Amino acid sequence: MRFLTQRRNFRDLSEQEVLALAISSEEDDGRIYRSYAEMLRPDYPDTAKVFDGMAVEEDQHRQRLIDLHRKRFGDVIPLIRREHVAGYYARRPVWLVENLGIERIRDEAEAMERDAEHFYLTAAQNTSDAETRKMLGDLAAAEAGHQTTATRLEEQHLSDDARDSEARKSHRQFILTWVQPGLAGLMDGSVSTLAPIFATAFATQDTWTTFLVGLAASVGAGISMGFTEAASDDGELSGRGSPWKRGISSGVMTTVGGLGHALPYLITDFWTATIIAFVVVFIELWAIAWIQNKFMETPFMRAAFQVVLGGALVFAAGALIGSG
């Protein structure tokens, strides 16, 4: 199957190329850890120190590998990177991981070390050359040592108080960036579309027309809420995070909230669709109350009363207008 890809098979690499691959991989991982550190330093300085230390460890291992290559093969290191080798472990782009929470970034770093260790151990088991087997085994041990180093650095820089403080800050940022805009969108989409959807339903008793009105209202409200949220606050002074993240959260949840009770009208029988839509509305309103209780610490009964009462009033307005 080699003709289907331009990548080299690992078993076809020479010992020099395997060593060169290890050198480039260590260099890339060091740069990733430094990127994590710079990204986290403003908000999570203690965790940034952990990644600084891990980057230094990668540099030390890279230098040892370079010294070994110079001793065995000379100063010219072949250019071979992980993307040149079929089946070699990949790394997520930093710009993808940076949008995740701090715990997810820590998990990603641990996975990086486990992937490298597993790869080297597997490669060592599949080679019959004694020197190559020893070299790959040494690399696996080095990667396992990185995991120990990460644990030691966390113990050194992350006290219980520092970890608790970062966890609280991460949770607060999650609330401000994702939960609050998403909750506002879900409330707007679920409640504000009740009137036009049910007014159309009772006025026409045509399920397809009702669905089209609901679809238009939901998508239109989602676009409006998303752009409004993104444009209202750049997050610099308020600390609410990226306007694009907040806009996406608000826009998507607004659309979802409206579509929930519009989709039942794809059913051709009017009363069946309407009864199902009633049930969906009930679920949506209780979901809003649950989110307020869990993330915003609003007493559940108070949140439920506010949401259900508001939804009932809007629904009644739509039904009365449609029936008239």
N, C-alpha and C positions, 0 to 999 in steps of 0.2 A: 504493500500500500504506500510505499515511500513516494511513488510518482504522483500521489495526490496531494502532497504537501512539500513545501520547501524547507521544512524544519529537519534538523538532524535527529536521528535516534540516539538516545544516551549510550546505548551499547556500542555505537560506532565511534564514540569520542575516544581520543587518545588520553593517556594520563595527563599530559600537558594541558590538553583542552579541558579536562575535568577540573584541574587546578585553576585554570583561567576562569572557568565558569563560577567556581566557588569565590574567587576574588571579586568578580563583578557583582555577584549576588550579595556579598558582604557589604560592598560599597553602596549598592542600591538601598539595602536595609538601613544602613547608617543614615543615609539621606532622608529616608522615610521617617525615622525616629526623630531626626532634627526638625523635620516639618511638623510632626506632631507636637514637639516641644514648643516651637514658635507659635503654633496655632492655639495651644492651651495656656501659654504663659500669662496673658492678661487676666484670665478668669481663674485658672487653676495652677498657680505657680509651683505648688508642691509636686503635683503630677508631672509638670514640665521638667522638673529636676530629675525625675525618674527616667524620662525619655532621653534627657541629656546624657545621663550615665550609661544608658543602653547604647546610645550612639557611640560613645567613647569605647565601649566594649567591642562593638562591631569594627571600629577602626583598628583596635589592637589585634583582633583576629585577622583582619585583612592584611595588616602589616606582617604578621607571622606567615600567612600564606604567600605573600609576595617574597619574603625571605626564602621560603622553601622553594618557590619557583625559580628564584635567581640561583639557588644552590644546585638545583637539578637540571634546569633547562636554559638558564641564562637570563638576560635582562629584558628580552622582547616577549611580552605577554600577548598571546593571540587574542583577537577581539571576538569574544563569544559571550552572549548574554542569555538570560533565561528564555526570552522569546524566540531564540534560535533553536531551542531543543524541544522536541515533541514530548509531551507529558510532564515537563518540568513544572514545578509549582509556580503559580502566578501570584501577583500581589494586586490588591485593589488599589486603584488610583487614590491618591490622598484626597482629591477633591470630592470623591464619593464618601469616604469615611468621615471627613470633617463635618458632614451634615448629621452624623449620628451622635448619640450622647456619649459622655465621658466614659461610662462603663463599657459601652460598645467599642470604643477606641482601645481601651485596655484589653478587652477580649480579642480584638483584632491583632494586637501586638503579641499576645500569647499564642494565637493561632499561627502567626508568622514563624515563630520559633519551632512550634510543633511540626509544621509542614516541612521545614528545612531538615529537622532531625529525622522525621519519618522517611523523607526522600533519600537521605544519605544512607540510612540503615538498610532500606530496600535495595538501593544500588549496590551496597557492599555485599549483601547476601547473594546477589545475582552475578557477581563477577568471580572468575576463577583465578585471576592474577593476584598473587599474594600481596605485592606492593600496592596495587590499586585498592585491594580490599582493605588494607591497613589505612591507607590514606582516607578512604571514604568513611571508615569507622571513626577515625580521629575527627573528621568533620562533623559526624553525628554527635560525638561526645562534646564538641565545641558548642553545637547548637543546644544540646541539653544543658550545658553550662550557662548559656545565655538565659534560660528559664530560671535557673538558680540565682543568677545575677539580678534579674528583674525582681524576684521576691526579696532579695537582700536590699535592693535600692528602695523598694516600697517600704520596707521596715525602717530604713534609715530616714527617708524623707516624708513618709506619710504616717504621722501619728494618728491615733484614733480620733483626736479632736480635728486634725486637718482633714481626714477622710470624711468625718461627719459634716464638717463645714462645706467641703466640696460637694458632697451628696445633696445637702440642702440647697446649695446654689444651683446645681444641675437640675434639681427638681423644680425650683422656682423658674428657671429659664425655660424648661419644658412647658410649664403652665403658661407663661407669658407668650411664648412663641407659637405653640401649637394648640393648647387646650382652650385658652380664652377665645382666640379668633375662631377656632373650629366650633366651639359651643355657641358663640354668637351667630355663626353661619347656620348651624343646625336649627337653632331657635327661629331664625328668620325664615329659613326655607320651609320648616315644618309648619309654622304658624301663619306666615304672611300669604302662603299659597293656598291655605284652606278656603278662603273666601272665593277667589276666582275659580278654583277647581269645582267646589261643590255648588257654586252658583250656576256654572255652566252645566253641571250634571243634572241639577233639578230643573233648569230652564229648558234643556234640550232632550234629556234622557237618551242622549246619543253617546255611547261609550267612546267611540273613536274621536269624536269632536272634543269630548272631555279630556281624553288622553293628550291630544294635540295642544290644547290650552294649558294643561298641566306641564307638559314637556317644555313649552315655550316659557311659561312662568318660572319654572325651576331653573332652566339654563340661563335665562335672562337675569334672574335674581342672583345666580351664582357668579356670573361675569361681573355684575354690578358690585356685589359685596366683595369679590376678590380684588378688583381694582381699587375700590374705596379703601379697603384695609391696607393695601400696599402703598397707596399714595398718602394716607393720612399721617403716617409716622415712619420716619426712616430708621427708628430704633436707636439712634446714636445717643440721644439724651434720655429717653425713657428706659433704655436697656431691655426693650421688648424683643430684640433679636431682628433677624433679617426680614425686611418688608416683603420679600418674595415668598419666604416660607409662610409668613402670616397670611399673605394674600392667597396662596394656594390652599392653606388649611381652611380659611374662611370660605373661599369660592367653592371648593369641592364639597364641603359639608352643607353649604346652602343648597347646592344642586341635589345632593343625596336626600336632604330633608324634604324637598319638594317632590322628587321622583317617587319617594316611598309610597305616597298615597295617590300618585298619578298612574303608576304602572298597573294597579288592579283593573283600570279601565281598558286594558287590552283584552279583557274578557268581554265577550259580546253581550252577555246577559246583564242588563242594567242593575238589577237589585243584587245579584251575586257580586258584581264588581263593587257596588256601593258598600255592601256589608263588609267585604274584605278591606276596603279602603278605611272604614270606621275602625276596624281592628288594628290596621297599620298605624293610623293616627294615634290610637291609644298607646301602642308600643313606642312610637316616637316620643310622645310627651313624657312617658315614664322613663325612657332612656335619657332624656334631657335632665329630668329631676335626679336620676342616679348619677350622672356626670357632675352636676352641681354639688351633690352631696359628697362624692368621692374626691374630686379635685379642688372644688372651691370651698369645701367645708360648710356648705349651706345645709341646715337641718333638713332632712329628707322630706318630712311632712310639709314644711313651709315651702320648699322648692316645688313639691308635687302640687300643692294647692295653687301656687302662683301660675305654674305652667298649664295645669289642667283648666283652671279658670280662664286664663287668657285664650287658650285654644278653643274652649267651649264657646266663648263670646264671638271669636272670629268665625268659627264654624256656623254658629247660629245666624250671624249676619249674612254669610254666603248663602245658607239654605233659604233664609227668608227672601233675600233678593232674587234668588233663582226661582223660588216658588211663585213669587209675585209676578 
